[in-house]
Amino acid sequence: MILIFGAGGQVGQELAARAAAAGMPATALTRGEADICDARQVAGAIAAAKPAVVINAAAYTDVDQAEREPDAAMRANATGPGILAGHCAAAGLPLIHYSTDYVFDGKKTVAYREDDPPAPLGAYGRSKLAGEQAIRSRHAGHVIIRLAWVYGRYGRNFLKTMLRLRRERDEVRVVADQRGCPTATADIAEATILLMALATKGRFRFGTYHLAGTGETTWYGFAREIMESANAITGKAVTVHPISTSDYPTIAPRPANSALDSALFERTFGFRARPWQEATRAVVAELLDNGEAR
């Protein structure tokens, strides 16, 4: 049995669906069903589910709103994970937790490795880094997985925003001077299920890892791939124009380089996420086939 907290988010929903498809018994709880910031709810959920592995997919993910609500972001992304880690430690349960590329400042010229020093630019990144530190201080039996540019069929994300815009416009403008590794929730779920299988066999390798789609691009390049994939299916052409970060100011600063080096994850667990272009085309086709983004 696996216990998933944060099952209402895009990663949590994907993970619950993939676990069910794999025939893996799971209890998937939304924030309304169990808030990780409530120690009594966490304890109750663990006692009821009697899991072999606990997964924390719960998070405050609104990067700009975190600048307005830093305390709320810190509570969800640091206090809650710390509480959860403490209960997992007491119960002797391995914990899988998702973190982010935003723990880095983006000044490095190549992809970030796990041993690069964190230096978050904003409240969101600081809260996620604090969550990592809270988990490490309370429970040695953890796997922290840093993700980047997450998208998929559930929730709100950049890919779904682009598909919505293409219904409304013939042209879009997208930032071309920030780069990273688009990462599909399907690949995140597949990798996590692999980890769960290893955990039940006592072959868990604890620590911090990066997991991102294979290859790098910019938001502009990502948007072009989304639009071209959709254009090939629908026949409607949408033009994507490159702009600079200064042309699209945001409340929270964004790292210019969000690329993550996932080699350690591949060496340790034998899993590599798909090339981001392949995964993007698959998600676009699925959403359009289901009539969700036409």
N, C-alpha and C positions, 0 to 999 in steps of 0.2 A: 504493500500500500504506500502510495506517495501522497503527501499533503501539499497543496499549492495555495499559497496566500497571494492575493492580488489577481484572482482569476477573471476580473472584469476588464483588465487592460489588454492591449493588443498582444503582448507576449503571453500573458496568462491564458487568454482565450485560445490562442494557437496551441499552446502546450497542452491544455486540457483536451482539445480536440484530437491532437496527435496521440496522446496517451490512450485515449479511448479507442482510437483506430488500431493501436498496437496491442490492444487487449490488456493494458496495464491498469490495474485497479488504482483509482485515484479519488481523492476528495478535493474538490476545487472550490475555494471560498472567495467570494468577493469582499470588498472592504465592508459592505453592509452586513455581511455574515460574520466576519471576524476582522477586526481592526488590529494590525500589528502593534499599534501604539497603546493598546489596552492589554496589560499583562494578564488579566483574568480571562479575556477572550482567547488569547494565545494559548494559555494553559488548558483551557477547556477544549479548544480545537484539537490540540495534540493528544489529550486524554481520550477524546472521542474517536479520533481517526486511527490511533495507534500505528503511525506510519513508520516505514523503514527509512524514508528520506523526506526532508522538508525542503520546499523550494519557495523562495521569496521573489515573486514577480510584482509585488506592491511597490509603488513609487509615486512621488510627486514629479511630474515630467514637464510641466509648463515652464520652459526656460525663462521666458520674459516675465511671467507672473511671479516667478520666484524672486525677482528683484523687488517686487512690491510686497511679497509675503515671505521674507526670508525665514521667519520663525516657523511658519507652516511647512515650508520645504525642509527645514532642518528636523522638524518633528517626524515627518513622514519618511525622510530619507536617511536619518541618522538615529534618532531616538527609537523609532520602531524596529529597525534592523537590530539594534543593540538588545532590545527586549527579547526579540525572537531568538537571537543568538544565545542569550543566557538560558532560555528555556530549552533550546536544543542541546546545549552543553549539559544541563542538568539531567536530561533524558538520554544522553549518549547518542543523539541523532545527528547524522551528517546534514549540513545546510548548504544549499546552493543559492547564491545571491547574485543578482545582476547589477552591474555598475555601468560606467559610461566613459567615453572618450573625453568628456568635458572635465575630467580631473586634470587634464593637461592644458597648457596655455597655447599650444599650436605654433610655437616658435621654432620647433625642430624642423629640419628640412627633409627628413625621411620619416618613415612610419615609426610610431612609438612602440617600444617594447615594455614588458612588465616591470623591468628594473629602472626605467626612466623616472626621474623625480617628478611627482605631481606638482602642479602649480595652477589651480583652477582660476579662471578669469572672473567668474560671477557666482551668485548665490546658489544656483543650481549645482554647479560643479563642486562648490565648497560643501554643500550638504551631502552630496554623493560620496565625496572623499571622507567626510566625517563618518558616514555609514560604514565604509570599508574599515576604518580604524576602530569603530565600535565593535564590529564583528570579530576582527582579529584579536582584540583585547579580551573578549568574552568567551570565544570558542575556537579552539585549534582545529576542530573538525569541519572546516568550511572549504568551499570552492567559490571564489569571487570571479565572475566572468564580466569583463568590461566589453560593452557593445558599442556600436557606432551606427548612426544614420539608419535606424531601425524602421522597417516598413513591412506591410503585409496586408492580408485581407480583412483584418479586424481593426477597429478603433480608428483614430485619426493619425494620419502620417503624411509625409511629403508626396508619396506616390498617389495616394487617393486625392490629395489636394490638386495635383496636376490633372488628374482625370476629371475632376469637377470643373476646373478652369477651362479645359478643352471643350466642354459642353457649352460654355458661356462665351468663349472668345476665339478669335482666329490667330491671335498672337499673345505670347506671354514673355515676360522679362525675368531672368533668373540670374542670381549671383554666380560669377564665374571665377572668383579668386579665393574661394574656400574649397579645400579638397578633402576627400575622405573615402571610406569604403562602405557603400550601401549594403545593408545586412538584412536579409529576409527573415521574418519571424519563423518561417518553416524550417530554415537551417538552424536557427537558435533552438527550436523545439527538438529537432532531430538530434542535435548535439547533446541537449540536456537529457533526453531519453537514453542515449548511450551512457552518459554519466550515471544515471540512475541504475542502469543494468550493472555497471561496474561496481557501484556502491553495494548492491545486494550480494555481490560475489566477494566483497571485501577487498576490492581492487581500486578503491578510491585513491586518487593522488591529490591531496589537499594543497591549496595555494591560490594564487591569483593568476588569471589567464586572460588573454585577449582572444576574442572571437569576432571576426568581421568577414564580410563578403570578400571573395578573392578579387584583387585588382583595385585600382584607385581611379577616381574621377572627381569632377567638380559638381556642384549642385546643377550647374548649367548642363554638363554632360549627362548627368542623371536624368534631368528633365527631358533632354533630347531623346534619350533612349526610351523613356516612358511614352512620349508623344509619337515617336516613330513606330513603336510597337502597337500602339492604339490605332495609328493611321493605317497600318497594314491590315488591320481587322475591319475597321469601319469605313475606310476610304476618305475620311475627313482629314485634311492636312492642317496642322497647326504649327506656326512658326515660333521657334524659341530664340530669343535675343539675349546675348550675354550682357550683364551689367556688373559693376563693381560693388563691393560691400558698402562703399560710401554712398552709392546710389539707392541703397535699401537699408537705411538705418533701423536698428532694433534697440529695444530697451536694454537687453543683455548683450554683452560682447560675445562674439563667436570666435573660436579658434580658427586660424587660417589653415591649419593642418590638423585634421582629425583622423588621419590614417593610422590604423592599428596593425602591428605585425602579429599575425596569428600563428607563427611557426611553432611556438612552444606548445600551444594547444594541439596542433597536429602531431608533433613528435610524441607528446605524452599520451594522447587518447586515440590517435589514428584517424582523426576527423578533420576534414577541410571543407569550409563552406563553398558553395558553388560560385563560379564567376558571377559578379554582380549583374552583368548584362543578361545572362541566362536566367537567373532568378527573377529579374525585373520583368522579362518577357513572359515568364510563367504566371506571375501574379497579375499582370495586366490582362492576359488572356483569360484567367480564371474569373476576374471581376467582370470583364465584358461579357463572357459567356453566361454568367449568372445574372446579367442585366443590371448589375449594381452601379455601373459607371457609364452607361451609354448616354 
